[in-house]
């Protein structure tokens, strides 16, 4: 298990986070995206516990992080299809 301090140090290396900052949702998102992951709002909710993922993306972009996005077609629980945004670096 990676310590909270290690995650903060990792995040501060690549973004505008200070080493004294506590782990927050922007840091969690940044770390996952830096790992090469492509995340939708559904992924962020289920895996990271982040309910307002587009806001976290917006905050990171405001800090100068270049985040790309695209539409992804996913199946709903009712068997139909819908589109969701998928974010990546």
Contact map, one row per residue, 1 for C-alpha under 8 A:
11100000000000000000000000000000000000000000000000000000000000000000000000000000000000000
11110110000000000000000000000000000000000000000000000000000000000000000000000000000000000
11111110000000000000000000000000000000000000000000000000000000000000000000000000000000000
01111111000000000000001000000000000000000000000000000000000000000000000000000000000000000
00111111100000000000000000000000000000000000000000000000000000000000000000000000000000000
01111111110000000000000000000000000000000000000000000000000000000000000000000000000000000
01111111111000000000001000000010000000000000000000000000000000000000000000000000000000000
00011111111100001010111000100000000000000000000000000000000000000000000000000000000000000
00001111111110000010000000000000000000000000000000000000000000000000000000000000000000000
00000111111111000000000000000010000000000000000000000000000000000000000000000000000000000
00000011111111101000000000100110000000000000000000000000000000000000000000000000000000000
00000001111111111110000000000000000000000000000000000000000000000000000000000000000000000
00000000111111101000000000000000000000000000000000000000000000000000000000000000000000000
00000000011111110000000000000000000000000000000000000000000000000000000000000000000000000
00000000001111111000000000000000000000000000000000000000000000111000000000000000000000000
00000000000101111100000000000000000000000000000000000000000000100000000000000000000000000
00000001001110111110100000100000000000000000000000000000000000000000000000000000000000000
00000000000100011111100000000000000000000000000000000000000000000000000000000000000000000
00000001100100001111100000000000000000000000000000000000000000000000000000000000000000000
00000000000000000111110000000000000000000000000000000000000000000000000000000000000000000
00000001000000001111111000000000000000000000000000000000000000000000000000000000000000000
00000001000000000001111100000000000000000000000000000000000000000000000000000000000000000
00010011000000000000111110110000000000000000000000000000000000000000000000000000000000000
00000000000000000000011111110000000000000000000000000000000000000000000000000000000000000
00000000000000000000001111111000000000000000000001000001000000000000000000000000000000000
00000000000000000000000111111100000000000000000000000001101100000000000000000000000000000
00000001001000001000001111111110000000000000000000000000000000000000000000000000000000000
00000000000000000000001111111111000000000000000100000000000000000000000000000000000000000
00000000000000000000000011111111100000000000000000000001100000000000000000000000000000000
00000000001000000000000001111111110000000000000000000000000100000000000000000000000000000
00000010011000000000000000111111111000000000000000000000000000000000000000000000000000000
00000000000000000000000000011111111110000000000000000000000000000000000000000000000000000
00000000000000000000000000001111111111100000000000000000000000000000000000000000000000011
00000000000000000000000000000111111110000000000000000000000000000000000000000000000000001
00000000000000000000000000000011111110000000000000000000000000000000000000000000000000000
00000000000000000000000000000001111111000000000000000000000000000000000000000000000000011
00000000000000000000000000000001111111100000000000000000000000000000000000000000000000010
00000000000000000000000000000000100111110000000000000000000000000000000000000000000001111
00000000000000000000000000000000100011111111000000000000000000000000000000000000000001110
00000000000000000000000000000000000001111111000000000000000000000000000000000000000111100
00000000000000000000000000000000000000111111100000111100000000000000000000000000000111000
00000000000000000000000000000000000000111111110000000000000000000000000000000000000000000
00000000000000000000000000000000000000111111111100000000000000000000000000000000000000000
00000000000000000000000000000000000000111111111111101000000000000000000000000000000000000
00000000000000000000000000000000000000001111111111101000000000000000000000000000000000000
00000000000000000000000000000000000000000111111111000000000000000000000000000000000000000
00000000000000000000000000000000000000000011111110000000000000000000000000000000000000000
00000000000000000000000000010000000000000011111111000000000000000000000000000000000000000
00000000000000000000000000000000000000000001111111100000000000000000000000000000000000000
00000000000000000000000010000000000000000001110111111000000000000000000000000000000000000
00000000000000000000000000000000000000001001100011111000000000000000000000000000000000000
00000000000000000000000000000000000000001000000001111111000000000000000000000000000000000
00000000000000000000000000000000000000001001100001111111100000000000000000000000000000000
00000000000000000000000000000000000000001000000000011111110000000000000000000000000000000
00000000000000000000000000000000000000000000000000011111111000000000000000000000000000000
00000000000000000000000011001000000000000000000000011111111100000000000000000000000000000
00000000000000000000000001001000000000000000000000001111111110000010000000000000000000000
00000000000000000000000000000000000000000000000000000111111111000000000000000000000000000
00000000000000000000000001000000000000000000000000000011111111100000000000000000000000000
00000000000000000000000001000100000000000000000000000001111111111000000000000000000000000
00000000000000000000000000000000000000000000000000000000111111111110000000000000000000000
00000000000000000000000000000000000000000000000000000000011111111000000000000000000000000
00000000000000110000000000000000000000000000000000000000001111111000000000000000000000000
00000000000000100000000000000000000000000000000000000000000111111100000000000000000000000
00000000000000100000000000000000000000000000000000000000000111111110000000000000000000000
00000000000000000000000000000000000000000000000000000000000010011111000000000000000000001
00000000000000000000000000000000000000000000000000000000100010001111100000000000000000111
00000000000000000000000000000000000000000000000000000000000000000111110000000000000000111
00000000000000000000000000000000000000000000000000000000000000000011111000000000000011110
00000000000000000000000000000000000000000000000000000000000000000001111100000000000011100
00000000000000000000000000000000000000000000000000000000000000000000111110000000001111000
00000000000000000000000000000000000000000000000000000000000000000000011111000000001111000
00000000000000000000000000000000000000000000000000000000000000000000001111100000111100000
00000000000000000000000000000000000000000000000000000000000000000000000111110000111100000
00000000000000000000000000000000000000000000000000000000000000000000000011111111110000000
00000000000000000000000000000000000000000000000000000000000000000000000001111111110000000
00000000000000000000000000000000000000000000000000000000000000000000000000111111000000000
00000000000000000000000000000000000000000000000000000000000000000000000000111111000000000
00000000000000000000000000000000000000000000000000000000000000000000000000111111100000000
00000000000000000000000000000000000000000000000000000000000000000000000000111111110000000
00000000000000000000000000000000000000000000000000000000000000000000000011110011111000000
00000000000000000000000000000000000000000000000000000000000000000000000011110001111100000
00000000000000000000000000000000000000000000000000000000000000000000001111000000111110000
00000000000000000000000000000000000000011000000000000000000000000000001111000000011111000
00000000000000000000000000000000000000011000000000000000000000000000111100000000001111100
00000000000000000000000000000000000001111000000000000000000000000000111100000000000111110
00000000000000000000000000000000000001110000000000000000000000000011110000000000000011111
00000000000000000000000000000000100111100000000000000000000000000011100000000000000001111
00000000000000000000000000000000110101000000000000000000000000000111000000000000000000111
